[in-house]
Amino acid sequence: MISNFLSKLKSILFKSTASPETPLKKEKKTTKSVKSSKTKAKKVNSKKNIETLTTLPGVGAKSAKALYEAGFKTTKAVIAADEKDLLAVSGVGVNLVKKLKKLK
C-alpha cells in the first residue's frame, strides 16, 4: 500500500513540475526581443548625437565619435569642457580646441 501511494505521489509531483517549465521558457524568449529593441534604440540615439557633434566647427565624423565615446554627448558639453579634458581625447588637437573655445 505504501509503495502504491509513493508511486502515485511521485507521478503527481513530476507531472506538476513539468508543466510550469514550458511557460517560463516562452517568457524568456519575449524578454530577449525587448532587450534587442532597446539596444537598437540606443544605437540610433548615439548616431544622432554623433551627427549633432559634427555641427561644431572643425569637428568631423572621427573626432565626433571620439568625443562621444569620451563622454561628451552634446554640443553644450563639448563647448563647456575644459581644454585639458578635450586634449585628452584621441583625435582632438590644439587647433580644434582653439576653434571650440572661440564659441564660448
DSSP file with accessible surface (Angstrom, degrees, kcal/mol):
  #  RESIDUE AA STRUCTURE BP1 BP2  ACC     N-H-->O    O-->H-N    N-H-->O    O-->H-N    TCO  KAPPA ALPHA  PHI   PSI    X-CA   Y-CA   Z-CA
    1    1 A M     >        0   0  194      0, 0.0     4,-2.2     0, 0.0     5,-0.2   0.000 360.0 360.0 360.0 -44.6    0.0    0.0    0.0
    2    2 A I  H  >  +     0   0  129      1,-0.2     4,-2.7     2,-0.2     5,-0.2   0.898 360.0  52.5 -65.4 -39.2    2.7    2.4    0.9
    3    3 A S  H  > S+     0   0   83      1,-0.2     4,-2.3     2,-0.2    -1,-0.2   0.890 109.1  50.2 -65.7 -37.6    4.6    1.7   -2.3
    4    4 A N  H  > S+     0   0  102      2,-0.2     4,-2.2     1,-0.2    -1,-0.2   0.919 111.4  49.0 -63.4 -43.0    1.4    2.4   -4.4
    5    5 A F  H  X S+     0   0  135     -4,-2.2     4,-2.4     1,-0.2    -2,-0.2   0.925 111.8  48.3 -62.5 -44.7    0.9    5.6   -2.5
    6    6 A L  H  X S+     0   0   83     -4,-2.7     4,-2.5     1,-0.2    -1,-0.2   0.901 110.5  50.9 -65.5 -39.1    4.5    6.7   -3.1
    7    7 A S  H  X S+     0   0   65     -4,-2.3     4,-2.2     2,-0.2    -1,-0.2   0.911 111.9  47.2 -66.3 -39.4    4.4    5.9   -6.8
    8    8 A K  H  X S+     0   0  141     -4,-2.2     4,-2.3     2,-0.2    -2,-0.2   0.912 111.8  51.2 -66.1 -40.5    1.2    7.9   -7.2
    9    9 A L  H  X S+     0   0   71     -4,-2.4     4,-2.8     1,-0.2    -2,-0.2   0.922 110.0  49.2 -63.0 -43.6    2.7   10.8   -5.3
   10   10 A K  H  X S+     0   0  128     -4,-2.5     4,-2.7     1,-0.2     5,-0.3   0.918 110.5  50.4 -61.8 -43.2    5.8   10.7   -7.5
   11   11 A S  H  X S+     0   0   51     -4,-2.2     4,-1.8     1,-0.2    -1,-0.2   0.912 112.5  46.9 -64.9 -37.4    3.8   10.7  -10.7
   12   12 A I  H  X S+     0   0  108     -4,-2.3     4,-2.1     2,-0.2    -2,-0.2   0.937 113.7  47.8 -68.9 -43.3    1.7   13.7   -9.4
   13   13 A L  H  X S+     0   0   92     -4,-2.8     4,-1.6     1,-0.2    -2,-0.2   0.911 113.1  46.9 -65.3 -42.6    4.8   15.6   -8.4
   14   14 A F  H  X S+     0   0  141     -4,-2.7     4,-1.2    -5,-0.2    -1,-0.2   0.871 112.3  50.4 -70.4 -33.4    6.7   15.1  -11.6
   15   15 A K  H  X S+     0   0  156     -4,-1.8     4,-1.2    -5,-0.3    -1,-0.2   0.910 109.7  50.3 -69.4 -39.4    3.7   16.0  -13.7
   16   16 A S  H  < S+     0   0   61     -4,-2.1    -2,-0.2     1,-0.2    -1,-0.2   0.847 111.1  48.0 -72.1 -29.9    3.1   19.2  -11.8
   17   17 A T  H  X S+     0   0   77     -4,-1.6     4,-0.6    -5,-0.2    -1,-0.2   0.775 106.1  58.9 -81.6 -22.4    6.7   20.4  -12.2
   18   18 A A  H  X S+     0   0   54     -4,-1.2     4,-0.7    -5,-0.2     3,-0.4   0.876 100.1  55.4 -74.6 -34.7    6.9   19.6  -15.9
   19   19 A S  H >< S+     0   0   77     -4,-1.2     3,-0.6     1,-0.2    -1,-0.2   0.903 102.0  52.7 -72.0 -38.7    4.0   21.9  -16.9
   20   20 A P  H 3> S+     0   0   68      0, 0.0     4,-1.3     0, 0.0    -1,-0.2   0.777  97.3  69.0 -69.8 -20.2    5.2   25.2  -15.4
   21   21 A E  H 3X S+     0   0  107     -4,-0.6     4,-1.8    -3,-0.4     5,-0.2   0.887  91.6  59.2 -65.1 -36.7    8.6   25.0  -17.2
   22   22 A T  H <X S+     0   0   79     -4,-0.7     4,-1.7    -3,-0.6     3,-0.2   0.950 104.4  46.9 -63.3 -47.7    7.2   25.5  -20.6
   23   23 A P  H  > S+     0   0   65      0, 0.0     4,-2.0     0, 0.0    -1,-0.2   0.880 108.6  57.4 -63.9 -31.6    5.6   28.9  -20.0
   24   24 A L  H  X S+     0   0   97     -4,-1.3     4,-1.8     1,-0.2    -2,-0.2   0.907 104.5  50.9 -64.6 -40.0    8.8   30.1  -18.3
   25   25 A K  H  X S+     0   0  133     -4,-1.8     4,-1.5    -3,-0.2    -1,-0.2   0.904 108.8  51.9 -64.8 -36.9   10.9   29.4  -21.4
   26   26 A K  H  X S+     0   0  138     -4,-1.7     4,-1.6     1,-0.2    -1,-0.2   0.910 106.5  53.9 -66.3 -38.1    8.4   31.3  -23.6
   27   27 A E  H  X S+     0   0  116     -4,-2.0     4,-1.8     1,-0.2    -1,-0.2   0.903 104.6  54.8 -64.3 -37.6    8.7   34.3  -21.3
   28   28 A K  H  X S+     0   0  140     -4,-1.8     4,-1.5     1,-0.2    -1,-0.2   0.901 105.3  53.2 -63.4 -38.5   12.5   34.4  -21.6
   29   29 A K  H  X S+     0   0  154     -4,-1.5     4,-1.3     1,-0.2    -1,-0.2   0.908 107.6  50.7 -64.5 -38.9   12.2   34.5  -25.4
   30   30 A T  H  X S+     0   0   84     -4,-1.6     4,-1.4     1,-0.2    -1,-0.2   0.876 107.0  53.8 -69.3 -33.0    9.9   37.5  -25.3
   31   31 A T  H  X S+     0   0   68     -4,-1.8     4,-2.2     1,-0.2    -1,-0.2   0.845 102.5  58.7 -70.8 -30.0   12.3   39.4  -23.0
   32   32 A K  H  X S+     0   0  145     -4,-1.5     4,-2.2     1,-0.2    -1,-0.2   0.907 104.0  50.7 -64.3 -40.3   15.1   38.9  -25.4
   33   33 A S  H  X S+     0   0   69     -4,-1.3     4,-1.6     1,-0.2    -1,-0.2   0.879 109.3  51.4 -67.1 -32.5   13.2   40.7  -28.1
   34   34 A V  H  X S+     0   0   73     -4,-1.4     4,-1.6     2,-0.2    -2,-0.2   0.928 109.4  50.0 -68.5 -41.9   12.5   43.6  -25.8
   35   35 A K  H  X S+     0   0  138     -4,-2.2     4,-2.0     1,-0.2    -2,-0.2   0.906 108.4  52.2 -63.6 -41.4   16.2   43.9  -25.0
   36   36 A S  H  X S+     0   0   51     -4,-2.2     4,-1.8     1,-0.2    -1,-0.2   0.886 107.6  51.9 -66.6 -33.5   17.3   43.8  -28.6
   37   37 A S  H  X S+     0   0   64     -4,-1.6     4,-1.8     1,-0.2    -1,-0.2   0.865 108.1  52.6 -70.1 -32.3   14.9   46.7  -29.4
   38   38 A K  H  X S+     0   0  135     -4,-1.6     4,-2.0     2,-0.2    -2,-0.2   0.905 108.6  48.9 -68.2 -40.3   16.3   48.7  -26.6
   39   39 A T  H  X S+     0   0   72     -4,-2.0     4,-2.0     1,-0.2    -2,-0.2   0.872 109.1  53.5 -68.7 -33.1   19.8   48.3  -27.9
   40   40 A K  H  X S+     0   0  138     -4,-1.8     4,-2.1     1,-0.2    -1,-0.2   0.910 108.2  50.4 -64.8 -40.3   18.7   49.3  -31.3
   41   41 A A  H  X S+     0   0   49     -4,-1.8     4,-2.4     1,-0.2    -2,-0.2   0.895 109.2  51.2 -64.9 -38.1   17.2   52.5  -29.9
   42   42 A K  H  X S+     0   0  150     -4,-2.0     4,-2.4     2,-0.2    -1,-0.2   0.896 109.0  50.9 -65.7 -39.6   20.5   53.2  -28.1
   43   43 A K  H  X S+     0   0  137     -4,-2.0     4,-2.1     2,-0.2    -2,-0.2   0.905 110.8  48.7 -64.7 -40.4   22.5   52.8  -31.3
   44   44 A V  H  X S+     0   0   74     -4,-2.1     4,-2.1     2,-0.2    -2,-0.2   0.929 111.9  49.0 -65.3 -43.3   20.1   55.1  -33.2
   45   45 A N  H  X S+     0   0   88     -4,-2.4     4,-2.3     1,-0.2    -2,-0.2   0.894 110.3  50.6 -63.9 -40.2   20.4   57.7  -30.4
   46   46 A S  H  X S+     0   0   27     -4,-2.4     4,-2.4     1,-0.2    -1,-0.2   0.904 109.3  51.3 -67.1 -37.2   24.2   57.6  -30.3
   47   47 A K  H  X S+     0   0  140     -4,-2.1     4,-2.4     2,-0.2    -1,-0.2   0.916 110.6  48.9 -64.5 -40.5   24.3   58.0  -34.1
   48   48 A K  H  X S+     0   0  121     -4,-2.1     4,-2.0     1,-0.2    -2,-0.2   0.911 111.7  49.1 -64.8 -41.4   22.1   61.1  -33.8
   49   49 A N  H  X S+     0   0   56     -4,-2.3     4,-1.8     2,-0.2    -2,-0.2   0.893 110.9  49.7 -66.0 -38.9   24.2   62.5  -31.1
   50   50 A I  H  X S+     0   0   34     -4,-2.4     4,-1.2     1,-0.2    -2,-0.2   0.917 110.3  50.7 -65.9 -41.3   27.4   61.9  -33.0
   51   51 A E  H  < S+     0   0  130     -4,-2.4     4,-0.3     1,-0.2     3,-0.3   0.883 107.9  53.7 -63.1 -36.0   25.9   63.6  -36.1
   52   52 A T  H >< S+     0   0   68     -4,-2.0     3,-1.5     1,-0.2     4,-0.2   0.889 103.4  56.2 -65.9 -37.2   24.9   66.6  -33.9
   53   53 A L  H >< S+     0   0    0     -4,-1.8     3,-1.5     1,-0.3    -1,-0.2   0.802  95.3  66.5 -66.1 -26.1   28.5   66.9  -32.7
   54   54 A T  T 3< S+     0   0   57     -4,-1.2    -1,-0.3    -3,-0.3     5,-0.2   0.632  84.2  74.4 -71.5 -10.6   29.7   67.2  -36.3
   55   55 A T  T <  S+     0   0  104     -3,-1.5    -1,-0.3    -4,-0.3    -2,-0.2   0.677  75.9  96.4 -74.0 -15.9   27.8   70.6  -36.5
   56   56 A L  S X  S-     0   0   13     -3,-1.5     3,-1.7    -4,-0.2     2,-0.1  -0.481  93.7 -96.9 -70.8 142.9   30.6   72.1  -34.4
   57   57 A P  T 3  S+     0   0   62      0, 0.0    -1,-0.1     0, 0.0     3,-0.1  -0.409 106.8  10.2 -65.4 129.3   33.2   73.9  -36.5
   58   58 A G  T 3  S+     0   0   46      1,-0.2     2,-0.7    -2,-0.1     5,-0.1   0.380  96.6 121.2  87.6  -4.1   36.3   71.7  -37.1
   59   59 A V    <   -     0   0   10     -3,-1.7    -1,-0.2    -5,-0.2     2,-0.1  -0.840  39.0-178.4 -99.3 117.0   34.6   68.5  -35.8
   60   60 A G     >  -     0   0   37     -2,-0.7     4,-2.3    -3,-0.1     5,-0.2  -0.290  45.7 -83.3 -98.5-170.1   34.4   65.7  -38.3
   61   61 A A  H  > S+     0   0   75      2,-0.2     4,-2.2     1,-0.2     5,-0.2   0.910 125.7  46.9 -64.7 -42.1   33.0   62.2  -38.1
   62   62 A K  H  > S+     0   0  189      2,-0.2     4,-2.3     1,-0.2    -1,-0.2   0.933 115.5  43.4 -69.1 -45.5   36.0   60.7  -36.4
   63   63 A S  H  > S+     0   0   14      2,-0.2     4,-2.6     1,-0.2    -1,-0.2   0.870 112.4  54.6 -70.2 -31.6   36.6   63.4  -33.8
   64   64 A A  H  X S+     0   0    0     -4,-2.3     4,-2.5     2,-0.2    -2,-0.2   0.924 109.7  47.1 -64.6 -42.2   32.8   63.5  -33.1
   65   65 A K  H  X S+     0   0  111     -4,-2.2     4,-2.5     2,-0.2    -2,-0.2   0.915 112.5  49.7 -65.2 -40.7   32.8   59.8  -32.4
   66   66 A A  H  X S+     0   0   16     -4,-2.3     4,-1.5     1,-0.2    -2,-0.2   0.912 111.7  48.3 -65.0 -40.8   35.9   60.1  -30.2
   67   67 A L  H  <>S+     0   0    0     -4,-2.6     5,-2.4     2,-0.2     4,-0.4   0.918 111.8  49.8 -64.7 -42.1   34.3   63.0  -28.3
   68   68 A Y  H ><5S+     0   0   41     -4,-2.5     3,-1.3     1,-0.2    -2,-0.2   0.926 111.1  48.2 -63.3 -44.1   31.1   61.0  -27.8
   69   69 A E  H 3<5S+     0   0  135     -4,-2.5    -1,-0.2     1,-0.3    -2,-0.2   0.773 106.0  59.2 -68.9 -23.7   32.9   57.9  -26.6
   70   70 A A  T 3<5S-     0   0   56     -4,-1.5    -1,-0.3    -5,-0.2    -2,-0.2   0.543 128.6 -94.9 -81.8  -6.7   34.9   60.1  -24.2
   71   71 A G  T < 5S+     0   0   45     -3,-1.3     2,-1.2    -4,-0.4    -3,-0.2   0.410  87.5 125.7 112.9  -3.3   31.6   61.2  -22.5
   72   72 A F      < +     0   0   31     -5,-2.4    -1,-0.2     1,-0.2    -2,-0.1  -0.730  26.9 165.4 -90.0  93.3   30.9   64.5  -24.3
   73   73 A K        +     0   0   90     -2,-1.2     2,-0.3    -3,-0.1    -1,-0.2   0.725  55.7  38.9 -85.9 -23.4   27.3   63.6  -25.5
   74   74 A T  S  > S-     0   0   71     -3,-0.2     4,-1.6     1,-0.1     5,-0.1  -0.843  79.6-116.2-126.2 164.7   26.1   67.1  -26.5
   75   75 A T  H  > S+     0   0   37     -2,-0.3     4,-2.5     1,-0.2     5,-0.2   0.876 116.7  56.1 -66.4 -35.3   27.5   70.2  -28.2
   76   76 A K  H  > S+     0   0  167      1,-0.2     4,-2.3     2,-0.2    -1,-0.2   0.881 104.9  52.2 -63.0 -38.2   27.0   72.1  -25.0
   77   77 A A  H  > S+     0   0   35      2,-0.2     4,-0.8     1,-0.2    -1,-0.2   0.886 110.6  47.8 -66.5 -37.2   29.1   69.6  -23.1
   78   78 A V  H >< S+     0   0    0     -4,-1.6     3,-0.6     2,-0.2    -2,-0.2   0.934 113.5  46.7 -68.6 -44.8   31.9   70.0  -25.6
   79   79 A I  H 3< S+     0   0   44     -4,-2.5    -2,-0.2     1,-0.2    -1,-0.2   0.898 115.1  46.3 -65.6 -37.5   31.8   73.8  -25.5
   80   80 A A  H 3< S+     0   0   71     -4,-2.3    -1,-0.2    -5,-0.2    -2,-0.2   0.626  91.7 109.7 -81.4  -9.8   31.7   73.9  -21.7
   81   81 A A  S << S-     0   0   12     -4,-0.8     2,-0.1    -3,-0.6    -3,-0.0  -0.225  75.9-104.6 -71.0 154.8   34.5   71.4  -21.3
   82   82 A D     >  -     0   0   89      1,-0.1     4,-2.0     4,-0.0     5,-0.2  -0.442  26.3-120.0 -74.2 149.1   38.0   72.3  -20.0
   83   83 A E  H  > S+     0   0  105      1,-0.2     4,-2.5     2,-0.2     5,-0.2   0.888 113.1  53.9 -58.8 -39.5   40.8   72.4  -22.6
   84   84 A K  H  > S+     0   0  164      1,-0.2     4,-1.1     2,-0.2    -1,-0.2   0.893 107.4  50.6 -64.2 -38.4   42.8   69.7  -20.8
   85   85 A D  H  4 S+     0   0   91      1,-0.2     4,-0.5     2,-0.2    -1,-0.2   0.888 111.7  47.5 -66.8 -38.8   39.8   67.4  -20.9
   86   86 A L  H >< S+     0   0    0     -4,-2.0     3,-1.2     1,-0.2    -2,-0.2   0.900 109.4  52.9 -68.9 -39.7   39.3   67.9  -24.7
   87   87 A L  H 3< S+     0   0   77     -4,-2.5    -1,-0.2     1,-0.3    -2,-0.2   0.753  99.0  65.2 -67.8 -21.4   43.0   67.4  -25.4
   88   88 A A  T 3< S+     0   0   86     -4,-1.1     2,-0.4    -5,-0.2    -1,-0.3   0.705  83.4  92.3 -73.3 -17.8   42.9   64.1  -23.6
   89   89 A V  S X  S-     0   0   14     -3,-1.2     3,-1.5    -4,-0.5     2,-0.2  -0.622  86.3-118.2 -79.6 130.8   40.5   62.8  -26.2
   90   90 A S  T 3  S+     0   0  100     -2,-0.4     3,-0.1     1,-0.2    -2,-0.1  -0.458  99.6  29.5 -69.6 136.3   42.4   61.0  -29.0
   91   91 A G  T 3  S+     0   0   67      1,-0.2     2,-0.6    -2,-0.2    -1,-0.2   0.407  95.4 106.6  94.9  -2.6   41.8   62.7  -32.4
   92   92 A V    <   -     0   0   13     -3,-1.5    -1,-0.2    -5,-0.2     2,-0.2  -0.948  49.6-175.7-112.8 121.7   41.3   66.1  -30.8
   93   93 A G     >  -     0   0   37     -2,-0.6     4,-2.0    -3,-0.1     5,-0.2  -0.465  41.3 -93.1-109.4-176.6   44.2   68.5  -31.3
   94   94 A V  H  > S+     0   0   84      1,-0.2     4,-2.4     2,-0.2     5,-0.2   0.895 121.1  53.9 -64.7 -41.8   45.2   72.0  -30.2
   95   95 A N  H  > S+     0   0  119      1,-0.2     4,-2.0     2,-0.2    -1,-0.2   0.902 108.8  48.7 -63.3 -40.0   43.7   73.7  -33.3
   96   96 A L  H  > S+     0   0   18      2,-0.2     4,-2.4     1,-0.2    -1,-0.2   0.919 110.0  51.6 -65.0 -41.5   40.3   72.1  -32.8
   97   97 A V  H  X S+     0   0    5     -4,-2.0     4,-2.3     1,-0.2    -2,-0.2   0.911 108.3  52.2 -63.8 -39.8   40.3   73.1  -29.1
   98   98 A K  H  X S+     0   0  125     -4,-2.4     4,-1.2     1,-0.2    -1,-0.2   0.919 109.7  49.2 -62.0 -41.9   41.0   76.7  -30.1
   99   99 A K  H  X S+     0   0  106     -4,-2.0     4,-0.5     1,-0.2    -1,-0.2   0.902 112.5  47.9 -62.7 -41.5   38.1   76.7  -32.6
  100  100 A L  H >< S+     0   0    0     -4,-2.4     3,-0.9     1,-0.2     4,-0.3   0.863 107.6  54.6 -69.8 -35.3   35.8   75.3  -29.9
  101  101 A K  H >< S+     0   0   37     -4,-2.3     3,-1.0     1,-0.2    -1,-0.2   0.761  97.8  64.5 -73.0 -21.7   36.9   77.8  -27.3
  102  102 A K  H 3< S+     0   0  180     -4,-1.2    -1,-0.2     1,-0.2    -2,-0.2   0.750  92.8  65.1 -68.7 -21.6   36.0   80.7  -29.7
  103  103 A L  T <<        0   0   78     -3,-0.9    -1,-0.2    -4,-0.5    -2,-0.2   0.668 360.0 360.0 -74.7 -17.4   32.4   79.5  -29.4
  104  104 A K    <         0   0  159     -3,-1.0    -3,-0.1    -4,-0.3   -24,-0.0   0.274 360.0 360.0 -63.8 360.0   32.1   80.4  -25.7
